[in-house]
């Protein structure tokens, strides 16, 4: 059989033309469609971010009003009610996002991420997953350079600290203003209630080109050694809060260089795991279990000074597994931490209540899709700045 070369070549040319045409159609049609889908996901993420950061939710006081349950909420938002500053978040609302398994917050006050997703409209025909991460805008670290003991045989406490400050993109924060607030609490047991005396100092410094500086409290501690008796010093505890400001961005971190217990705070209420505490006047003994006695005084710490107050025991309102106290002095937004001093037998410890507890991770889970929209904003919570990251994805790709 005679082979027609011209016919074969013509067939190959036709096949190449068809292949090229299909390739062009695929690129022209499918490519823009995929771009549109990605753009729609970005729009969803931006809409959700605006709802979270720019609206207070409903009821608007759902953060500090502990009578409001998640079932009573009709919308979800973290903005502080009445604030005229954009992205100004309510500390109590943020605290109610904290995982009770990681932070001492009663589970009944925790907002379930699925409930939040429903209120945000992420559980409609197209189901979306989301993940929120909140971290301090400045990365502040502190390490001990030297220690002293305020009395013979006493615990070693930090006298000189090396402080490091990094921006939220982890670049050394040169010329950042650093203030270290150092607080010594002395417990004076009384028959009806325990009182505490507060000694505090603020030491300022400026970071070098590496974002580091030194805080030296040796002289101040030497003065306490001279002014207080050994008996008093044995019933004391020191806590340190480092506050940094860099190009208008402010952050603070509570450091406890000895044994400490962390508590949580929502509104004007403080919560501590009940298995760790002992209320004066009650008989409480369990083999192998620590018993911690609270004093009736507490400290409300601002970036520059300390406000004393006292506690009102409100335990027994259905917060199973927690001791609860209401503070006498309102915890305004500028309060960075509240402190208690307690005792286990004859040793004295600090109980710290950072506001808010960070880092906080809140969401329906980890991203599980090929495409994830990621948005970041610097927000304000109280008097401090935080990096707020939102991830949104489709749980089922179309």
C-alpha positions as CSV (number, residue, x, y, z in Angstrom):
1,X,0.0,0.0,0.0
2,X,1.4,3.4,-1.0
3,X,1.8,5.8,1.9
4,X,0.7,9.4,1.3
5,X,3.3,11.6,3.0
6,X,1.3,14.7,2.4
7,X,-1.8,13.3,4.1
8,X,0.2,12.2,7.2
9,X,1.8,15.7,7.5
10,X,-1.6,17.3,7.1
11,X,-3.0,15.1,9.9
12,X,-0.1,16.0,12.3
13,X,-0.6,19.7,11.6
14,X,-4.3,19.3,12.4
15,X,-3.6,17.5,15.7
16,X,-1.1,20.2,16.7
17,X,-3.7,22.9,15.9
18,X,-6.4,21.2,18.0
19,X,-4.0,20.7,20.9
20,X,-2.8,24.3,20.8
21,X,-6.4,25.5,20.7
22,X,-7.5,23.4,23.7
23,X,-4.4,24.6,25.6
24,X,-5.3,28.2,24.9
25,X,-9.0,27.6,25.9
26,X,-7.9,25.9,29.2
27,X,-5.5,28.7,30.1
28,X,-8.0,31.4,29.2
29,X,-11.0,29.9,30.9
30,X,-9.8,27.8,33.8
31,X,-7.0,30.1,34.9
32,X,-9.2,33.2,35.5
33,X,-11.8,30.9,37.2
34,X,-9.2,29.8,39.7
35,X,-8.1,33.4,40.3
36,X,-11.8,34.4,40.8
37,X,-12.2,31.6,43.4
38,X,-9.1,32.7,45.3
39,X,-10.3,36.3,45.1
40,X,-13.6,35.3,46.6
41,X,-11.9,33.6,49.5
42,X,-9.9,36.7,50.1
43,X,-13.1,38.7,50.2
44,X,-14.6,36.3,52.7
45,X,-11.6,36.6,54.9
46,X,-11.6,40.4,54.8
47,X,-15.3,40.5,55.6
48,X,-14.8,38.2,58.6
49,X,-11.8,40.2,59.8
50,X,-13.8,43.4,59.7
51,X,-16.7,41.8,61.7
52,X,-14.3,40.5,64.4
53,X,-12.1,43.6,64.8
54,X,-14.6,46.5,64.1
55,X,-17.8,45.3,65.7
56,X,-18.5,44.6,69.4
57,X,-20.8,41.7,68.9
58,X,-24.2,41.4,70.6
59,X,-24.8,41.8,73.4
60,X,-22.1,44.4,73.2
61,X,-20.9,43.7,76.8
62,X,-20.6,40.0,76.3
63,X,-17.0,40.0,77.4
64,X,-17.1,41.5,80.9
65,X,-20.7,40.5,81.6
66,X,-20.2,37.0,82.9
67,X,-24.0,36.4,82.9
68,X,-23.9,36.4,79.1
69,X,-23.5,32.9,77.8
70,X,-22.5,32.0,74.2
71,X,-26.1,30.8,73.6
72,X,-27.3,34.4,74.3
73,X,-25.0,35.9,71.7
74,X,-26.5,37.0,68.4
75,X,-23.3,38.2,66.8
76,X,-19.6,37.9,67.3
77,X,-17.1,40.7,67.5
78,X,-14.2,41.7,69.7
79,X,-14.2,45.5,69.4
80,X,-14.5,47.5,72.6
81,X,-17.9,49.0,73.0
82,X,-17.9,52.8,72.6
83,X,-14.3,53.1,71.5
84,X,-13.4,55.7,68.9
85,X,-10.2,53.9,68.0
86,X,-10.1,51.4,65.2
87,X,-9.2,47.9,66.1
88,X,-9.4,48.6,69.8
89,X,-10.3,45.2,71.3
90,X,-12.0,44.5,74.6
91,X,-9.6,42.6,76.9
92,X,-12.4,40.5,78.5
93,X,-13.7,39.4,75.1
94,X,-10.2,38.3,74.2
95,X,-9.9,36.4,77.5
96,X,-13.0,34.5,76.8
97,X,-11.4,33.0,73.7
98,X,-8.6,31.4,75.8
99,X,-8.6,27.6,75.8
100,X,-9.6,26.4,79.3
101,X,-7.3,23.4,78.9
102,X,-4.3,25.8,78.7
103,X,-5.5,28.8,80.8
104,X,-7.4,28.9,84.1
105,X,-10.8,30.2,82.7
106,X,-14.0,28.4,83.6
107,X,-15.3,26.4,80.6
108,X,-18.8,27.9,81.0
109,X,-17.3,31.3,80.1
110,X,-15.3,30.1,77.1
111,X,-16.7,30.8,73.7
112,X,-16.8,27.7,71.5
113,X,-15.1,28.3,68.1
114,X,-18.0,26.5,66.3
115,X,-20.4,28.9,67.9
116,X,-18.3,31.8,66.8
117,X,-18.1,30.4,63.2
118,X,-21.9,30.1,63.1
119,X,-22.3,33.7,64.3
120,X,-19.8,34.9,61.7
121,X,-21.7,33.2,58.9
122,X,-19.1,30.6,58.2
123,X,-21.5,27.7,58.6
124,X,-23.8,28.4,55.6
125,X,-24.0,26.6,52.3
126,X,-20.2,26.8,51.9
127,X,-18.5,25.8,55.1
128,X,-15.3,27.8,56.1
129,X,-12.8,27.1,58.7
130,X,-10.9,29.8,60.6
131,X,-8.0,30.2,63.0
132,X,-7.2,33.3,65.0
133,X,-3.8,33.8,66.7
134,X,-3.1,36.7,69.0
135,X,0.5,37.5,70.1
136,X,2.3,40.5,71.6
137,X,3.4,43.0,68.8
138,X,6.8,43.2,70.4
139,X,8.8,40.1,71.4
140,X,10.2,40.9,74.8
141,X,12.6,38.5,76.6
142,X,14.5,38.8,79.9
143,X,17.3,36.7,81.4
144,X,19.0,36.9,84.7
145,X,22.5,38.3,84.7
146,X,23.0,38.2,88.5
147,X,21.0,37.2,91.6
148,X,20.9,38.2,95.2
149,X,19.3,36.9,98.4
150,X,17.6,39.4,100.6
151,X,18.4,37.4,103.7
152,X,20.7,34.6,104.7
153,X,19.4,31.3,103.4
154,X,16.7,33.0,101.3
155,X,15.8,32.3,97.7
156,X,18.0,33.9,95.0
157,X,16.1,36.6,93.2
158,X,17.1,38.5,90.0
159,X,19.0,41.8,90.6
160,X,20.3,42.4,87.1
161,X,18.3,41.5,84.0
162,X,19.3,41.5,80.3
163,X,16.2,42.6,78.3
164,X,15.8,42.0,74.6
165,X,13.2,43.6,72.3
166,X,12.3,42.4,68.8
167,X,9.7,43.9,66.5
168,X,6.8,41.8,65.4
169,X,8.8,40.7,62.3
170,X,11.6,39.7,64.6
171,X,14.0,42.5,63.8
172,X,16.0,43.9,66.7
173,X,14.2,47.0,68.1
174,X,17.0,49.6,68.4
175,X,16.4,52.6,70.7
176,X,13.2,51.1,72.2
177,X,12.2,52.6,75.5
178,X,12.1,49.9,78.2
179,X,10.6,50.2,81.7
180,X,10.9,47.4,84.2
181,X,8.4,47.5,87.1
182,X,9.6,45.4,90.0
183,X,7.2,44.7,92.8
184,X,8.0,43.2,96.2
185,X,4.9,42.1,98.2
186,X,5.2,41.3,101.9
187,X,2.4,39.3,103.5
188,X,1.2,40.2,107.0
189,X,-1.2,37.5,108.3
190,X,-4.1,38.8,110.4
191,X,-6.9,37.1,112.2
192,X,-9.7,38.1,109.9
193,X,-7.8,38.7,106.7
194,X,-4.3,38.8,105.4
195,X,-2.8,42.1,104.3
196,X,0.1,42.8,102.1
197,X,2.6,45.7,101.9
198,X,3.7,46.7,98.5
199,X,7.2,48.0,97.5
200,X,7.7,48.9,93.9
201,X,10.2,50.6,91.6
202,X,10.4,51.4,87.9
203,X,13.8,51.2,86.2
204,X,14.1,52.7,82.7
205,X,16.6,51.9,79.9
206,X,17.1,52.2,76.1
207,X,18.0,49.3,73.9
208,X,21.2,49.3,71.8
209,X,21.5,48.5,68.1
210,X,20.9,44.8,68.9
211,X,17.7,45.6,70.7
212,X,19.2,44.8,74.1
213,X,19.6,46.7,77.4
214,X,20.4,46.0,81.1
215,X,18.1,46.6,84.0
216,X,19.9,46.9,87.3
217,X,17.9,46.7,90.5
218,X,20.8,46.0,92.9
219,X,20.6,49.3,94.7
220,X,16.9,49.2,95.2
221,X,17.1,45.6,96.6
222,X,19.9,46.6,98.9
223,X,17.6,49.2,100.4
224,X,14.9,46.7,101.0
225,X,17.4,44.5,102.7
226,X,18.2,47.4,105.1
227,X,14.6,48.5,105.7
228,X,12.8,45.1,106.2
229,X,13.5,42.4,108.8
230,X,14.3,38.8,107.9
231,X,10.9,37.8,109.2
232,X,9.2,40.2,106.8
233,X,11.4,39.2,103.9
234,X,10.7,35.6,104.4
235,X,7.0,36.3,103.7
236,X,7.6,38.2,100.5
237,X,7.7,37.6,96.8
238,X,9.1,39.6,93.8
239,X,7.4,39.9,90.4
240,X,8.7,41.7,87.4
241,X,6.9,43.3,84.5
242,X,8.8,44.6,81.5
243,X,7.2,47.3,79.3
244,X,8.6,48.3,75.9
245,X,7.7,51.0,73.4
246,X,9.1,51.0,69.8
247,X,7.9,53.5,67.2
248,X,4.5,53.9,68.9
249,X,4.1,50.1,69.4
250,X,3.9,49.0,73.0
251,X,4.0,45.6,74.6
252,X,4.5,44.2,78.1
253,X,5.4,40.8,79.5
254,X,5.0,39.5,83.1
255,X,8.0,37.5,84.2
256,X,8.1,35.3,87.3
257,X,11.6,34.0,88.0
258,X,10.5,31.6,90.8
259,X,7.6,29.3,91.5
260,X,4.4,30.9,90.4
261,X,0.8,30.0,89.7
262,X,-1.1,31.6,86.7
263,X,-4.7,32.7,87.0
264,X,-7.1,34.2,84.5
265,X,-9.2,37.3,84.7
266,X,-12.5,38.3,83.0
267,X,-14.0,41.7,83.7
268,X,-13.3,42.4,87.4
269,X,-13.1,38.7,88.3
270,X,-10.0,36.6,89.0
271,X,-10.0,32.8,88.6
272,X,-7.6,30.1,89.9
273,X,-7.7,26.4,89.6
274,X,-9.4,25.1,92.8
275,X,-7.0,22.2,93.2
276,X,-4.2,24.7,93.9
277,X,-5.7,27.0,96.4
278,X,-6.8,27.1,100.0
279,X,-9.1,29.7,101.4
280,X,-8.2,30.9,104.9
281,X,-10.6,29.6,107.6
282,X,-11.3,26.3,105.8
283,X,-10.0,22.9,106.7
284,X,-8.3,21.6,103.5
285,X,-5.8,18.7,103.5
286,X,-5.2,16.1,100.9
287,X,-2.2,13.8,100.8
288,X,0.3,14.8,98.2
289,X,-1.5,17.9,97.2
290,X,-0.3,21.5,97.7
291,X,-2.5,23.8,99.6
292,X,-2.1,27.5,98.7
293,X,-3.5,30.2,101.0
294,X,-4.6,33.4,99.4
295,X,-4.2,36.7,101.2
296,X,-7.0,39.2,100.9
297,X,-5.0,41.8,99.2
298,X,-4.1,42.0,95.5
299,X,-2.1,44.2,93.3
300,X,-3.3,45.9,90.1
301,X,-0.3,46.6,88.0
302,X,-0.1,49.4,85.4
303,X,3.0,50.1,83.2
304,X,4.4,52.6,85.7
305,X,2.9,52.0,89.1
306,X,0.8,49.7,91.4
307,X,-2.7,50.2,92.8
308,X,-3.6,48.2,95.9
309,X,-7.0,46.6,96.5
310,X,-8.7,43.7,98.1
311,X,-10.6,40.6,97.1
312,X,-14.2,39.6,97.5
313,X,-14.7,35.8,97.4
314,X,-17.5,34.9,95.0
315,X,-16.7,31.2,94.6
316,X,-19.7,28.9,94.2
317,X,-21.5,30.5,91.3
318,X,-21.3,27.4,89.2
319,X,-17.7,27.7,88.2
320,X,-16.9,24.1,88.9
321,X,-13.2,23.5,89.7
322,X,-12.3,27.2,90.2
323,X,-11.9,29.6,93.0
324,X,-13.3,33.0,92.0
325,X,-12.7,36.5,93.4
326,X,-14.0,39.9,92.5
327,X,-11.5,42.8,92.9
328,X,-12.4,45.9,94.8
329,X,-10.7,48.2,92.3
330,X,-12.1,47.9,88.8
331,X,-9.6,46.4,86.3
332,X,-9.5,49.2,83.8
333,X,-8.1,48.5,80.3
334,X,-4.7,49.9,81.1
335,X,-4.1,47.2,83.7
336,X,-1.5,44.8,82.4
337,X,-1.6,42.3,85.3
338,X,-3.1,41.5,88.7
339,X,-1.0,39.8,91.4
340,X,-1.6,37.9,94.6
341,X,0.8,36.6,97.1
342,X,0.1,33.3,98.8
343,X,1.8,30.7,100.9
344,X,2.4,27.0,100.8
345,X,3.3,26.0,104.3
346,X,6.1,28.5,105.1
347,X,7.1,29.4,101.5
348,X,5.6,32.3,99.7
349,X,4.7,32.5,96.0
350,X,3.3,34.9,93.4
351,X,0.0,34.3,91.6
352,X,-0.1,36.3,88.4
353,X,-3.1,37.2,86.3
354,X,-1.8,38.6,83.0
355,X,-4.3,40.6,80.9
356,X,-4.7,39.2,78.4
357,X,-3.2,35.8,78.6
358,X,-1.1,35.2,75.5
359,X,-0.5,33.7,73.0
360,X,-4.1,32.9,72.3
361,X,-5.1,30.5,69.5
362,X,-8.8,30.3,68.7
363,X,-10.5,28.6,65.8
364,X,-12.1,25.5,64.2
365,X,-8.8,23.8,63.7
366,X,-5.6,23.9,61.6
367,X,-5.9,24.9,57.9
368,X,-7.0,21.8,56.0
369,X,-7.3,23.2,52.4
370,X,-4.9,23.9,49.5
371,X,-5.8,27.6,49.5
372,X,-5.8,29.6,52.8
373,X,-6.3,33.4,53.0
374,X,-4.0,34.9,55.7
375,X,-4.6,38.4,57.0
376,X,-2.6,40.2,59.7
377,X,-3.3,43.4,61.6
378,X,-1.8,45.2,64.6
379,X,-4.5,45.7,67.2
380,X,-4.8,47.3,70.5
381,X,-5.9,45.5,73.6
382,X,-6.1,47.7,76.7
383,X,-3.0,49.9,76.6
384,X,-0.9,47.4,74.6
385,X,-0.5,46.3,71.0
386,X,-0.8,42.8,69.6
387,X,-0.4,41.0,66.3
388,X,-3.8,39.6,65.2
389,X,-3.6,36.9,62.5
390,X,-6.7,35.4,60.8
391,X,-6.6,32.4,58.5
392,X,-9.7,31.4,56.5
393,X,-10.2,28.4,54.2
394,X,-12.9,26.4,52.6
395,X,-13.5,23.1,54.5
396,X,-14.6,21.5,51.2
397,X,-13.1,22.8,48.0
398,X,-15.6,23.4,45.1
